[in-house]
Every structure is written in structure tokens, then in C-alpha cells.
Amino acid sequence: MTVLSILNAKGFEVFTVQAGQKISETAQALRQQKIGAAVVTGPGGEVIGVISERDLVRAIADDGTNALDCPVREYMTSEVATCKKTDPVDRVMEYMTQGRFRHMPVVENGQLCGIVSIGDIVKQRIEETEREARELREYIATG
């Protein structure tokens, strides 16, 4: 199973923000979108960072409410791990687990084309396991 199978099921839409956007605006946007992270893109649409709920918590813990008026670039994770649509889900899950992060942008030819979360991967794995169990029960019942 590849990242593309997840994107085909969930969609390719990615919520993005700009590096100069205020932390307060980003927090509101994440809440409205009901998501845990946004990809920070540059002028050409390239991935330059990720701003997650964890980053927002760290910003407020470090700088209090002053952080709310600061730009995303000051708190975003700028060393972003990305994957491709053809990458195996198992490898992406292992990388996310080892790196202790929950969102990974999908990039092809330098352009953002999707995002997968650890939740997306777990959901896909559960569905796969349930399908395999159902197929085994059907095989045994007809065997």
C-alpha cells in the first residue's frame, strides 16, 4: 500500500499558511478547519515548514500571549520530512513514529500535492486489517 492509496481515499486538499501570518490567525484557522497542522508554503508554493498544535503550545509556553502576535516563521518546524505518493505506507508510518511527528506533506517534483497524518495511516491500516479478516472468514465459510 502506498501514500497514494490514502490520498485517493481522503483527498488531495492541503490547508496552507504563509510564514508571515500571525500565530493567533493560524490557531483560529486550525480550529475552524478542524485540523492539527498546516503546511507553510513559500511564494512558489514550495514547502518551507509545518505549523502544528505542538508548535503553538510551545510558542505560548515559551513566550506567553506575546507569541500570538508573532509570525508563523518564528515557531514553525522548518526541517520538514516529506514523502512521495509512491512511498510505502509502512515506511512513512515508521519514519513518523521514529521522528515523533504526526503530519507529513506529500511532495512531487518540488510541489505540495497532499498531506498524510498518523491518523490517516492508522485508519487505512485498520480498514485493511478488517478487510483481510472478512476475506478470511468468507474463505473459511465457503471452504
Phi, psi and omega in degrees: 000139182244170177302325180302324180296324177291314181296323177298327181279319187262336183109167186255359183293138179229130176277126181237157174226166178261153184298333181273354180293143180291149176302318181299318179294321180293318178299316178298317181296318178299318179297313181296321181280346183059049180229163184259354181198157175230148176273134177265123183245153177271185184300330180265009181085003180284151180283122177242354179178176173226137174242120185242172175304320178299319179296321179294318178297316179298318180300313182289322178296321181282319190235008179062206183291345175300331181298332184298332180267359181276156178284153180307322184304335182285339185234352182293158171277115185264342175267090188261127172277133178236166176226175177245163180299332183272355181292139177293139181300321180301318180292319179296316179298317179297317180296318179295319180295314180295321182277351179058047173228160191244356182225136180224117176294147176257124184234133175229130180053039177078002183243140178293130180226006178169179176209142175237145177246164177298328176296320177299318182292315179299315179302313180298318180294320178297314179299319179296316180296317178296320178296316179296318179296318179297317179296321177295317178299317179296320180296315180295319182295328182263350186282000000 
